[in-house]
Amino acid sequence: MAKLTSILDNDFYKFTMQYAVVKLFPKAKARYQFINRGQHQFPEGFAAQLKEAVNQMANLKLTSAEKTFFAKTCPYIDPTYFDFLQGYHYDPEEVKITQNGSDLTVKVEGYWYRTILWEVPLMALICETYYEMTGQKRVDDVEVMKIVNDKMDKYDKLNITIADFGTRRRHSYAVHDLVIKALKEHPSKTFIGTSNVHFAMKYHTKPIGTHAHEWFMFHAAKYGYKMANLLGLENWSDVYRGDLGIALSDTYTTKVFFKQFDKKLSKLFDGVRHDSGDPIEFAQMTIDHYQSKGINPMNKTIIFSDGLDYEKVVKIVNFSKDKIGHSFGIGTDFTNDVGLDRMNIVLKMTEAYPDEGEWTPVIKLSDEPKKHTGDPEEIKMAKRFLNIPEHE
């Protein structure tokens, strides 16, 4: 049965955001909901199996060795946070799982500083449980590692750096473990780390990440759409003082983001992350933005992380070379390339309750309209407010 064995089996940016939430918004609450983009049919009894895995998560605790690793790796995070994390435990009461036929419903609600850790492990458990219960057979372990090594042989020739971003939609823990092992053992310097803190510790590599869309979605609920990017980044820089300097740009479209990414922030942050829309258009927009601020784009970096495979990476490298710094976060093409259809699922924040206020719907307006999430009427209202054309 699918289960987690470490509290650090999660994306790094969940912990970095949790630290910032504890410092700045300790009274805030959040609601999340599962979205089955791929219209996957869940077998009978799936909800019960998933509940059992979630209940077992209550037993996870940060070990002394994990605490030491995390604190040593992140000297910019106060020691009080690691004491807090050592006392933290998942509360299954925050997660409601139901099933109606083949339709699965998963909802999370509670204090934001607590519920923020649920998203990634829940998605990983849903994927692994789905493959288990549907009886689909993957390629064997040797083939998993061969697939990774063959890809890395090609990536090595591009003279780039790559990180693993594949926790949430991995085939399984076992496959993820094999993938990181293969990446770490590959004889090159192309692989630089993983978003998964547990595997970063296990394989003596670097945990990589900064923040996610929910950081800006909450700021929109608290401060309004026009201030969400600006205050989200200001608050981030107040907490991290120059560390973790890659800004996520597409929560309310990149065009809107760059209007608010002023010269101070453009200089302060090391670069931006691309997560939706055409990567070449995004790269050109980013280059133009830095040049308009009198900043050399070669001194900045774009982290590309949107559904990447080798062909997409080649196109991006050919365009970006000698124009702007670039690196790549590759997810399911590493952790779920096992001869089976990959799952297309997300688990997104749907409402936020700021420190003082009321439950407020939150949305995401990515650069790919099909990836917009949230209440349709709220999306229309936000587009009008941000002067985004209806078709975008």
Residue, then its C-alpha position, 0 to 999 in steps of 0.5 A: m500500500a502506498k504510504l509516506t515514510s518521511i515528513l520531508d517527502n515533500d517539495f522544498y517550497k512547501f517548507t519555505m512557504q510554511y516558514a514565511v506563513v508562520k512568521l507573517f500570517p499565523k492566524a490565516k486559514a486556507r481551503y484546498q480542493f482536488i481537481n481531476r484534470g485528466q478525468h481519471q476513473f478511480p476504482e471502487g474503494f479508492a477513497a478508503q485506501l487513500k484515507e488509510a494512507v492519510n491516517q498513517m501520515a499522522n505518525l510522521k515526525l521530523t527525526s533528529a537527523e532530518k532536523t540537523f540536515f535541514a538546518k545545516t542546508c538552510p542557514y537562512i531559516d531561523p532555528t525556531y522553525f526547525d523546532f516547530l517542524q519537529g513538533y508538527h504532525y499531520d492532522p488527518e481531520e483536516v482532510k475530507i475524502t469522499q468517492n461517488g462512483s469513479d469520482l474522487t473528492v478531496k478537500v483540505e481545510g485548516y490554519w494555513y501554516r498547517t494545511i500548506l504541507w498537504e498538497v504535494p504528498l496527497m497528490a503523490l499518494i493519489c497517483e501511487t494508489y491509483y496505479e496500485m489499485t488499477g493493476q497497471k504494470r510499469v517497466d522494471d527497475v533496470e529500465v527505469m534507471k536506463i530511461v533516466n540515464d539515456k535522457m541525461d546523456k542527451y541533456d549533458k550535451l546541451n551544457i545546462t543544469i537540471a533539477d528534479f521537480g517530480t514529487r507530486r505526479r510521480h508514479s510511486y516512491a520506489v520509482h522516484d527513488l530510482v530516478i534520483k539514484a540514477l540522476k545522482e550517479h550519472p557521470s556529469k554535473t548537469f543534475i544539481g538537485t531535487s525539489n524533494v527534501h527527503f531525497a535531497m538528504k538521502y542522496h546528498t544533493k541540494p533541495i531546490g525551490t522558492h514559492a508556489h502560486e498559493w503564496f500570491m493567491f493568498h496575497a490577493a485575498k488579503y490585499g487585492y489582485k493589483m497588489a498581490n505580486l508586489l506585496g507577495l514579493e516584498n514579504w518574501s524578501d522581508v523573510y528571506r533577505g535575498d536568499l531563495g530569489i526566484a520569483l514565480s511569475d504567472t499567478y495572474t499572467t506574466k504580463v501583469f506580473f512584469k507591470q508590478f516587478d519594479k526595478k528594485l524587485s528586478k534587481l533583488f531577485d535572481g530571476v523568474r520561474h516559467d510555469s505556463g504558456d509559450p516558453i519562448e514568448f516568456a523568455q523574450m518577454t523576460i529579456d525585454h523586461y530586464q533590458s527596459k530596467g537597465i539590467n543585463p539579462m545574462n546576470k539573471t536566470i529563468i527556471f523553466s518548469d512547465g511540462l518539460d521533455y527533451e524536445k522542449v528543452v532543446k528549443i528553449v536552450n537554442f533560443s535562450k543561449d547567450k541571451i539570458g541565464h536558464s535552468f530547468g526543473i523536470g517533473t513527470d518526465f523523470t518520475n513517471d516515464v514508466g510505460l504508463d499514461r501519466m496522471n493529470i491532477v492538481l490540488k489547489m487552494t480555493e479559498a483563503y481566510p486572512d488574519e482579519g477578514e472572511w473566507t475569500p475565493v482565490i484563483k490562478l490566471s496562468d499564461e495558459p487559459k486552460k490552466h486557470t483555476g477557481d470560480p469562473e465568476e471570480i476569474k471574470m471579475a479579476k480579469r476585468f480588474l487587471n485589464i486582462p482580455e476575456h480570451e486570455 
